[in-house]
Amino acid sequence: MSHPHAVLPAITTIGFSTVTTSEGRWRVFGVQAPTKVIQVAQPMRVREQQAVDLALKTLKPFALLLPVLGVLIWLAVGRALEPMQRLTGLVRARRVDALDPLPDERLPDEVRPLVGALNDLLTRLAGALEHERAFMADAAHELRTPLTALHLQMEMLARAGTEAERAEAMQTLSAGVQRAIRLVEQLLALARQQPRAEPARVRVALDDVAREIVAELVPLADAKRIDLGISSSQPASAEGDPDALRTLLRNLVDNAVRYTPSGGRVDVSVEHSDKPDQPDTSQRQAVVRVVDNGPGIPPQERSRVFDRFYRRPGTSPPGSGLGMAIVKAIADTHGAVVTLDSGPDGRGLAVSASFPAAA
């Protein structure tokens, strides 16, 4: 060795090795010569210092470039987010009733689909609000007539001089109150079917609902001497809101009973049916059908009965004109189709509601 050290071992490992001495750790390389062993050694502290110096020389350019890169990134990101900041300002400054579309010019391609989805949502929200305003206007118009009639009937009751006149006025007032109650109930039922948060859907046995509704309306049918019953009942289920489905079937049966003359017949059936546009016969529909032998509805007017507050001229008994509109609204939210047809003998009305059968 050029600088002999007594602290290094006299016997060394051929090749590289690290030894610990009283002077610290050394990195040693030993080579076997014909007559001797040659050792090359270096203190580990020297090697470590050289590694630190080399690392500092390597990182120094990056340390100088880091502030410049930070400024460039800040400017680039700020410029890229400028359209988003402008869009955020427009949304924050909007009035609560402003539903016109958001501008999508000069927006990044990644953001344009989001703005398009927001504009679609605003369009649908505007339609829903317009629908609500139209409903409120129609409801106010329809409520004005029965409330005015109630006021006049109360005045007639106050002016009644004899017991017979008073009894007749009380009977008229009671009938007017019943009509007003039914109109309010129908308006509330229709309002519940307006666009809203999707309710939790469960499996509903339509045959059980049909039996429940028929049992509920038998007293009304008996009062008119109408034969109300279930003509056919197959186990059939649909996914939906149980209360809404009960309202749908109650309106169908109630309409049939109300418009069928005394001594008539109303049949309710629940069954499975193949989808007409589906060749696979395993795809089934649950069909609820209400058939009566009343006056029916002319084919040219059948589409009109689904309009709110529509009543055929000369129709009796009095009603609100909301029953079939409620049926249509519930059917639409459940993916069902409502069809109107003539009864089996060409008289009366057959109303069918076809639901996608529950799995």
C-alpha positions as CSV (number, residue, x, y, z in Angstrom):
1,M,0.0,0.0,0.0
2,S,1.2,3.5,-0.7
3,H,0.3,4.5,2.9
4,P,0.5,1.5,5.1
5,H,-2.1,1.3,7.9
6,A,-1.6,-1.1,10.7
7,V,-5.3,-0.9,11.4
8,L,-6.3,-2.6,8.1
9,P,-6.5,-6.3,8.3
10,A,-3.5,-8.3,7.2
11,I,-5.7,-10.9,5.6
12,T,-8.3,-9.4,3.3
13,T,-11.1,-10.7,1.1
14,I,-10.3,-11.0,-2.6
15,G,-12.5,-8.4,-4.3
16,F,-14.5,-5.6,-2.7
17,S,-15.3,-5.6,1.0
18,T,-16.0,-3.1,3.7
19,V,-14.1,-3.3,7.0
20,T,-14.5,-1.5,10.2
21,T,-11.3,-0.1,12.0
22,S,-10.5,2.2,14.8
23,E,-10.2,4.9,12.2
24,G,-13.7,4.2,10.8
25,R,-15.1,2.2,8.0
26,W,-13.0,1.5,4.9
27,R,-13.9,0.3,1.4
28,V,-11.2,-2.3,0.5
29,F,-10.4,-4.0,-2.8
30,G,-8.0,-6.9,-2.7
31,V,-6.1,-8.5,-5.6
32,Q,-4.1,-11.7,-5.4
33,A,-0.6,-11.4,-7.0
34,P,1.8,-14.3,-7.5
35,T,3.8,-13.4,-4.4
36,K,1.6,-11.0,-2.5
37,V,-1.9,-9.5,-1.9
38,I,-2.4,-6.0,-3.2
39,Q,-5.0,-3.9,-1.3
40,V,-6.6,-0.6,-2.3
41,A,-8.5,1.1,0.4
42,Q,-10.4,4.3,0.8
43,P,-12.2,5.7,3.9
44,M,-15.9,5.5,3.6
45,R,-16.3,9.2,4.7
46,V,-14.4,10.3,1.6
47,R,-16.7,8.3,-0.7
48,E,-19.8,9.6,1.1
49,Q,-18.6,13.2,0.8
50,Q,-17.9,12.6,-2.9
51,A,-21.5,11.3,-3.3
52,V,-23.0,14.3,-1.6
53,D,-20.9,16.7,-3.8
54,L,-22.0,14.9,-6.9
55,A,-25.7,15.0,-5.8
56,L,-25.5,18.7,-5.1
57,K,-23.9,19.4,-8.5
58,T,-26.7,17.4,-10.2
59,L,-29.6,19.1,-8.3
60,K,-28.3,22.6,-8.6
61,P,-29.7,23.3,-12.1
62,F,-33.1,21.9,-11.0
63,A,-33.1,24.2,-8.0
64,L,-32.5,27.1,-10.3
65,L,-35.2,26.0,-12.7
66,L,-37.8,25.2,-10.1
67,P,-39.0,28.8,-9.5
68,V,-39.2,29.5,-13.2
69,L,-41.2,26.2,-13.8
70,G,-43.5,27.2,-10.9
71,V,-44.2,30.6,-12.5
72,L,-44.8,29.1,-15.9
73,I,-47.2,26.4,-14.5
74,W,-49.1,29.1,-12.5
75,L,-49.5,31.2,-15.6
76,A,-50.6,28.2,-17.8
77,V,-53.1,26.9,-15.3
78,G,-54.5,30.3,-14.6
79,R,-55.0,30.9,-18.4
80,A,-56.5,27.5,-18.8
81,L,-59.0,28.0,-15.9
82,E,-60.0,31.5,-17.0
83,P,-63.1,30.3,-19.0
84,M,-64.1,28.2,-15.9
85,Q,-63.8,31.3,-13.7
86,R,-65.8,33.3,-16.1
87,L,-68.5,30.5,-16.2
88,T,-68.5,30.4,-12.4
89,G,-69.0,34.1,-12.2
90,L,-72.0,33.9,-14.6
91,V,-73.6,31.1,-12.5
92,R,-73.0,32.9,-9.2
93,A,-74.5,36.2,-10.6
94,R,-77.7,34.5,-12.0
95,R,-81.1,35.2,-10.6
96,V,-83.0,32.3,-9.1
97,D,-85.6,32.4,-12.0
98,A,-83.0,32.7,-14.8
99,L,-83.2,29.4,-16.7
100,D,-81.7,30.4,-20.1
101,P,-78.8,28.2,-21.3
102,L,-75.2,28.9,-20.1
103,P,-72.8,30.1,-22.9
104,D,-70.5,27.3,-24.1
105,E,-68.2,29.4,-26.3
106,R,-64.4,29.4,-25.7
107,L,-64.6,26.6,-23.2
108,P,-62.2,23.7,-23.0
109,D,-63.3,20.5,-24.7
110,E,-63.2,18.7,-21.3
111,V,-65.7,21.2,-19.8
112,R,-68.1,21.5,-22.7
113,P,-70.0,18.2,-22.0
114,L,-70.6,19.4,-18.4
115,V,-72.0,22.7,-19.6
116,G,-74.2,20.8,-22.2
117,A,-75.6,18.6,-19.4
118,L,-76.3,21.7,-17.2
119,N,-78.1,23.4,-20.1
120,D,-80.2,20.2,-20.6
121,L,-81.1,20.2,-16.9
122,L,-82.0,23.9,-17.1
123,T,-84.3,23.2,-20.1
124,R,-86.0,20.3,-18.3
125,L,-86.4,22.5,-15.1
126,A,-87.9,25.3,-17.1
127,G,-90.4,22.8,-18.6
128,A,-91.3,21.5,-15.2
129,L,-91.8,25.0,-13.8
130,E,-93.9,25.9,-16.7
131,H,-95.9,22.8,-16.1
132,E,-96.3,23.7,-12.5
133,R,-97.5,27.2,-13.3
134,A,-100.0,25.9,-15.8
135,F,-101.3,23.4,-13.2
136,M,-101.7,26.1,-10.6
137,A,-103.5,28.4,-13.0
138,D,-105.9,25.5,-14.0
139,A,-106.4,24.5,-10.4
140,A,-107.3,28.1,-9.4
141,H,-109.7,28.3,-12.3
142,E,-111.4,25.0,-11.5
143,L,-111.6,25.7,-7.8
144,R,-113.2,29.1,-8.3
145,T,-116.5,27.6,-9.7
146,P,-117.3,25.1,-6.9
147,L,-116.3,27.6,-4.2
148,T,-118.6,30.2,-5.8
149,A,-121.4,27.6,-5.9
150,L,-120.9,26.8,-2.3
151,H,-121.1,30.5,-1.4
152,L,-124.4,30.8,-3.3
153,Q,-125.8,27.6,-1.7
154,M,-125.0,29.0,1.8
155,E,-126.9,32.2,0.9
156,M,-129.9,30.0,-0.3
157,L,-129.7,28.1,3.0
158,A,-129.7,31.4,5.0
159,R,-132.8,32.6,3.1
160,A,-134.7,29.4,3.4
161,G,-138.0,30.1,5.1
162,T,-139.6,26.8,5.6
163,E,-138.3,23.5,6.9
164,A,-138.7,21.9,3.4
165,E,-136.7,24.7,1.8
166,R,-134.0,24.4,4.4
167,A,-133.7,20.6,4.0
168,E,-133.5,21.0,0.2
169,A,-130.8,23.7,0.6
170,M,-128.9,21.6,3.0
171,Q,-129.0,18.6,0.6
172,T,-127.7,20.9,-2.3
173,L,-125.0,22.3,0.0
174,S,-123.9,18.8,1.0
175,A,-123.6,17.7,-2.6
176,G,-121.6,20.8,-3.4
177,V,-119.2,20.1,-0.5
178,Q,-118.7,16.6,-1.7
179,R,-117.9,17.8,-5.2
180,A,-115.4,20.3,-3.8
181,I,-113.8,17.6,-1.6
182,R,-113.4,15.3,-4.6
183,L,-111.9,18.0,-6.7
184,V,-109.4,18.9,-4.0
185,E,-108.5,15.2,-3.6
186,Q,-108.0,14.8,-7.3
187,L,-105.9,18.0,-7.5
188,L,-103.7,16.7,-4.7
189,A,-103.4,13.3,-6.3
190,L,-102.3,14.9,-9.6
191,A,-99.8,17.2,-7.8
192,R,-98.2,14.2,-6.2
193,Q,-97.6,12.7,-9.7
194,Q,-95.8,15.8,-11.0
195,P,-92.0,15.5,-11.6
196,R,-90.2,15.0,-8.3
197,A,-87.6,12.8,-6.7
198,E,-87.9,9.3,-7.8
199,P,-89.6,7.3,-5.0
200,A,-88.3,3.9,-3.9
201,R,-89.9,1.2,-6.0
202,V,-91.0,-2.1,-4.6
203,R,-92.6,-5.2,-6.0
204,V,-96.4,-4.7,-6.0
205,A,-98.9,-7.5,-6.5
206,L,-101.4,-6.0,-8.8
207,D,-103.9,-8.8,-8.3
208,D,-104.0,-8.0,-4.5
209,V,-104.3,-4.3,-5.3
210,A,-107.3,-5.0,-7.6
211,R,-109.1,-7.1,-4.9
212,E,-108.4,-4.3,-2.4
213,I,-109.8,-1.5,-4.6
214,V,-112.9,-3.5,-5.7
215,A,-113.7,-4.3,-2.0
216,E,-113.3,-0.6,-1.2
217,L,-115.7,0.6,-4.0
218,V,-118.4,-2.2,-3.7
219,P,-120.5,0.1,-1.4
220,L,-120.5,2.8,-4.1
221,A,-121.4,0.2,-6.8
222,D,-124.2,-1.3,-4.6
223,A,-125.7,2.2,-4.1
224,K,-126.2,2.4,-7.9
225,R,-127.1,-1.3,-8.2
226,I,-124.0,-2.0,-10.3
227,D,-122.5,-5.4,-10.5
228,L,-118.8,-4.8,-9.6
229,G,-116.4,-7.7,-9.4
230,I,-113.2,-9.4,-10.5
231,S,-113.7,-11.4,-13.6
232,S,-110.2,-12.8,-13.9
233,S,-107.2,-12.7,-11.5
234,Q,-103.8,-14.0,-12.3
235,P,-100.8,-13.5,-10.0
236,A,-99.1,-10.5,-11.6
237,S,-96.6,-8.0,-10.2
238,A,-95.0,-4.7,-11.2
239,E,-92.2,-2.6,-9.8
240,G,-93.5,0.7,-8.6
241,D,-94.9,3.0,-5.9
242,P,-97.7,1.0,-4.1
243,D,-99.7,4.2,-3.2
244,A,-99.5,5.5,-6.8
245,L,-100.6,2.2,-8.3
246,R,-103.6,2.0,-5.9
247,T,-104.5,5.6,-7.0
248,L,-104.4,4.5,-10.6
249,L,-106.6,1.5,-10.2
250,R,-109.0,3.3,-7.9
251,N,-109.5,6.1,-10.5
252,L,-110.2,3.5,-13.2
253,V,-112.7,1.6,-11.2
254,D,-114.3,4.7,-9.7
255,N,-114.8,6.3,-13.2
256,A,-116.3,3.1,-14.5
257,V,-118.8,2.9,-11.5
258,R,-119.7,6.6,-11.7
259,Y,-120.4,6.7,-15.5
260,T,-122.1,3.3,-15.8
261,P,-125.9,3.6,-15.5
262,S,-127.9,1.9,-12.7
263,G,-128.1,-1.8,-13.2
264,G,-124.9,-1.9,-15.2
265,R,-121.8,-4.1,-14.9
266,V,-118.1,-3.3,-14.2
267,D,-115.5,-6.1,-14.5
268,V,-111.9,-5.9,-13.3
269,S,-109.2,-8.3,-14.4
270,V,-105.5,-8.8,-13.9
271,E,-103.5,-11.0,-16.2
272,H,-100.2,-11.5,-18.0
273,S,-99.8,-10.7,-21.7
274,D,-97.0,-11.0,-24.2
275,K,-95.4,-7.8,-25.4
276,P,-96.7,-7.1,-28.9
277,D,-93.3,-5.8,-30.1
278,Q,-91.2,-8.5,-28.4
279,P,-90.9,-11.9,-30.2
280,D,-89.5,-13.5,-27.1
281,T,-92.6,-14.9,-25.4
282,S,-90.7,-15.0,-22.1
283,Q,-91.0,-11.3,-21.9
284,R,-94.3,-10.6,-20.2
285,Q,-96.5,-7.6,-19.2
286,A,-98.8,-7.3,-16.3
287,V,-102.1,-6.0,-17.6
288,V,-104.9,-4.5,-15.5
289,R,-108.2,-4.1,-17.3
290,V,-111.5,-2.4,-16.3
291,V,-114.5,-3.0,-18.5
292,D,-117.9,-1.5,-18.2
293,N,-121.1,-1.5,-20.2
294,G,-121.8,2.2,-19.8
295,P,-122.1,4.9,-22.6
296,G,-118.4,4.6,-23.5
297,I,-116.3,7.2,-25.2
298,P,-116.3,7.9,-29.0
299,P,-112.9,6.9,-30.6
300,Q,-112.2,10.5,-31.8
301,E,-112.4,11.7,-28.2
302,R,-110.4,9.0,-26.4
303,S,-107.1,10.9,-26.6
304,R,-108.7,14.0,-25.1
305,V,-109.8,12.3,-21.9
306,F,-106.2,12.3,-20.7
307,D,-106.1,16.1,-20.7
308,R,-106.5,17.8,-17.4
309,F,-110.0,19.2,-16.6
310,Y,-111.4,17.9,-19.9
311,R,-115.0,16.7,-19.7
312,R,-117.2,15.7,-22.6
313,P,-120.1,18.1,-23.1
314,G,-123.3,16.8,-21.5
315,T,-121.4,14.3,-19.3
316,S,-123.0,13.3,-16.1
317,P,-122.5,12.9,-13.2
318,P,-120.4,16.0,-12.5
319,G,-116.7,15.5,-12.0
320,S,-113.4,17.2,-12.0
321,G,-112.0,16.0,-15.3
322,L,-108.8,14.8,-13.6
323,G,-109.3,11.1,-13.1
324,M,-107.8,10.0,-16.4
325,A,-105.1,12.6,-16.3
326,I,-103.9,11.2,-13.0
327,V,-104.0,7.7,-14.5
328,K,-101.8,8.8,-17.4
329,A,-99.3,10.6,-15.1
330,I,-98.9,7.5,-12.9
331,A,-98.6,5.2,-15.9
332,D,-95.9,7.4,-17.5
333,T,-93.8,7.3,-14.3
334,H,-94.1,3.5,-14.2
335,G,-93.3,2.9,-17.8
336,A,-96.9,1.6,-18.4
337,V,-99.2,2.1,-21.4
338,V,-102.9,3.0,-21.0
339,T,-105.2,2.1,-23.9
340,L,-108.9,2.8,-24.4
341,D,-111.2,0.5,-26.4
342,S,-114.8,-0.5,-26.7
343,G,-116.3,-3.2,-24.5
344,P,-116.6,-6.8,-25.7
345,D,-120.0,-6.3,-27.2
346,G,-119.1,-3.0,-28.8
347,R,-120.7,-1.0,-26.0
348,G,-119.2,0.6,-22.9
349,L,-115.5,1.2,-22.4
350,A,-112.5,-1.1,-21.8
351,V,-109.4,0.6,-20.2
352,S,-106.2,-1.4,-20.0
353,A,-103.0,-0.5,-18.2
354,S,-100.0,-2.6,-19.3
355,F,-97.0,-2.6,-16.9
356,P,-93.6,-4.2,-17.4
357,A,-93.9,-7.3,-15.3
358,A,-91.6,-7.5,-12.3
359,A,-88.8,-10.1,-12.6
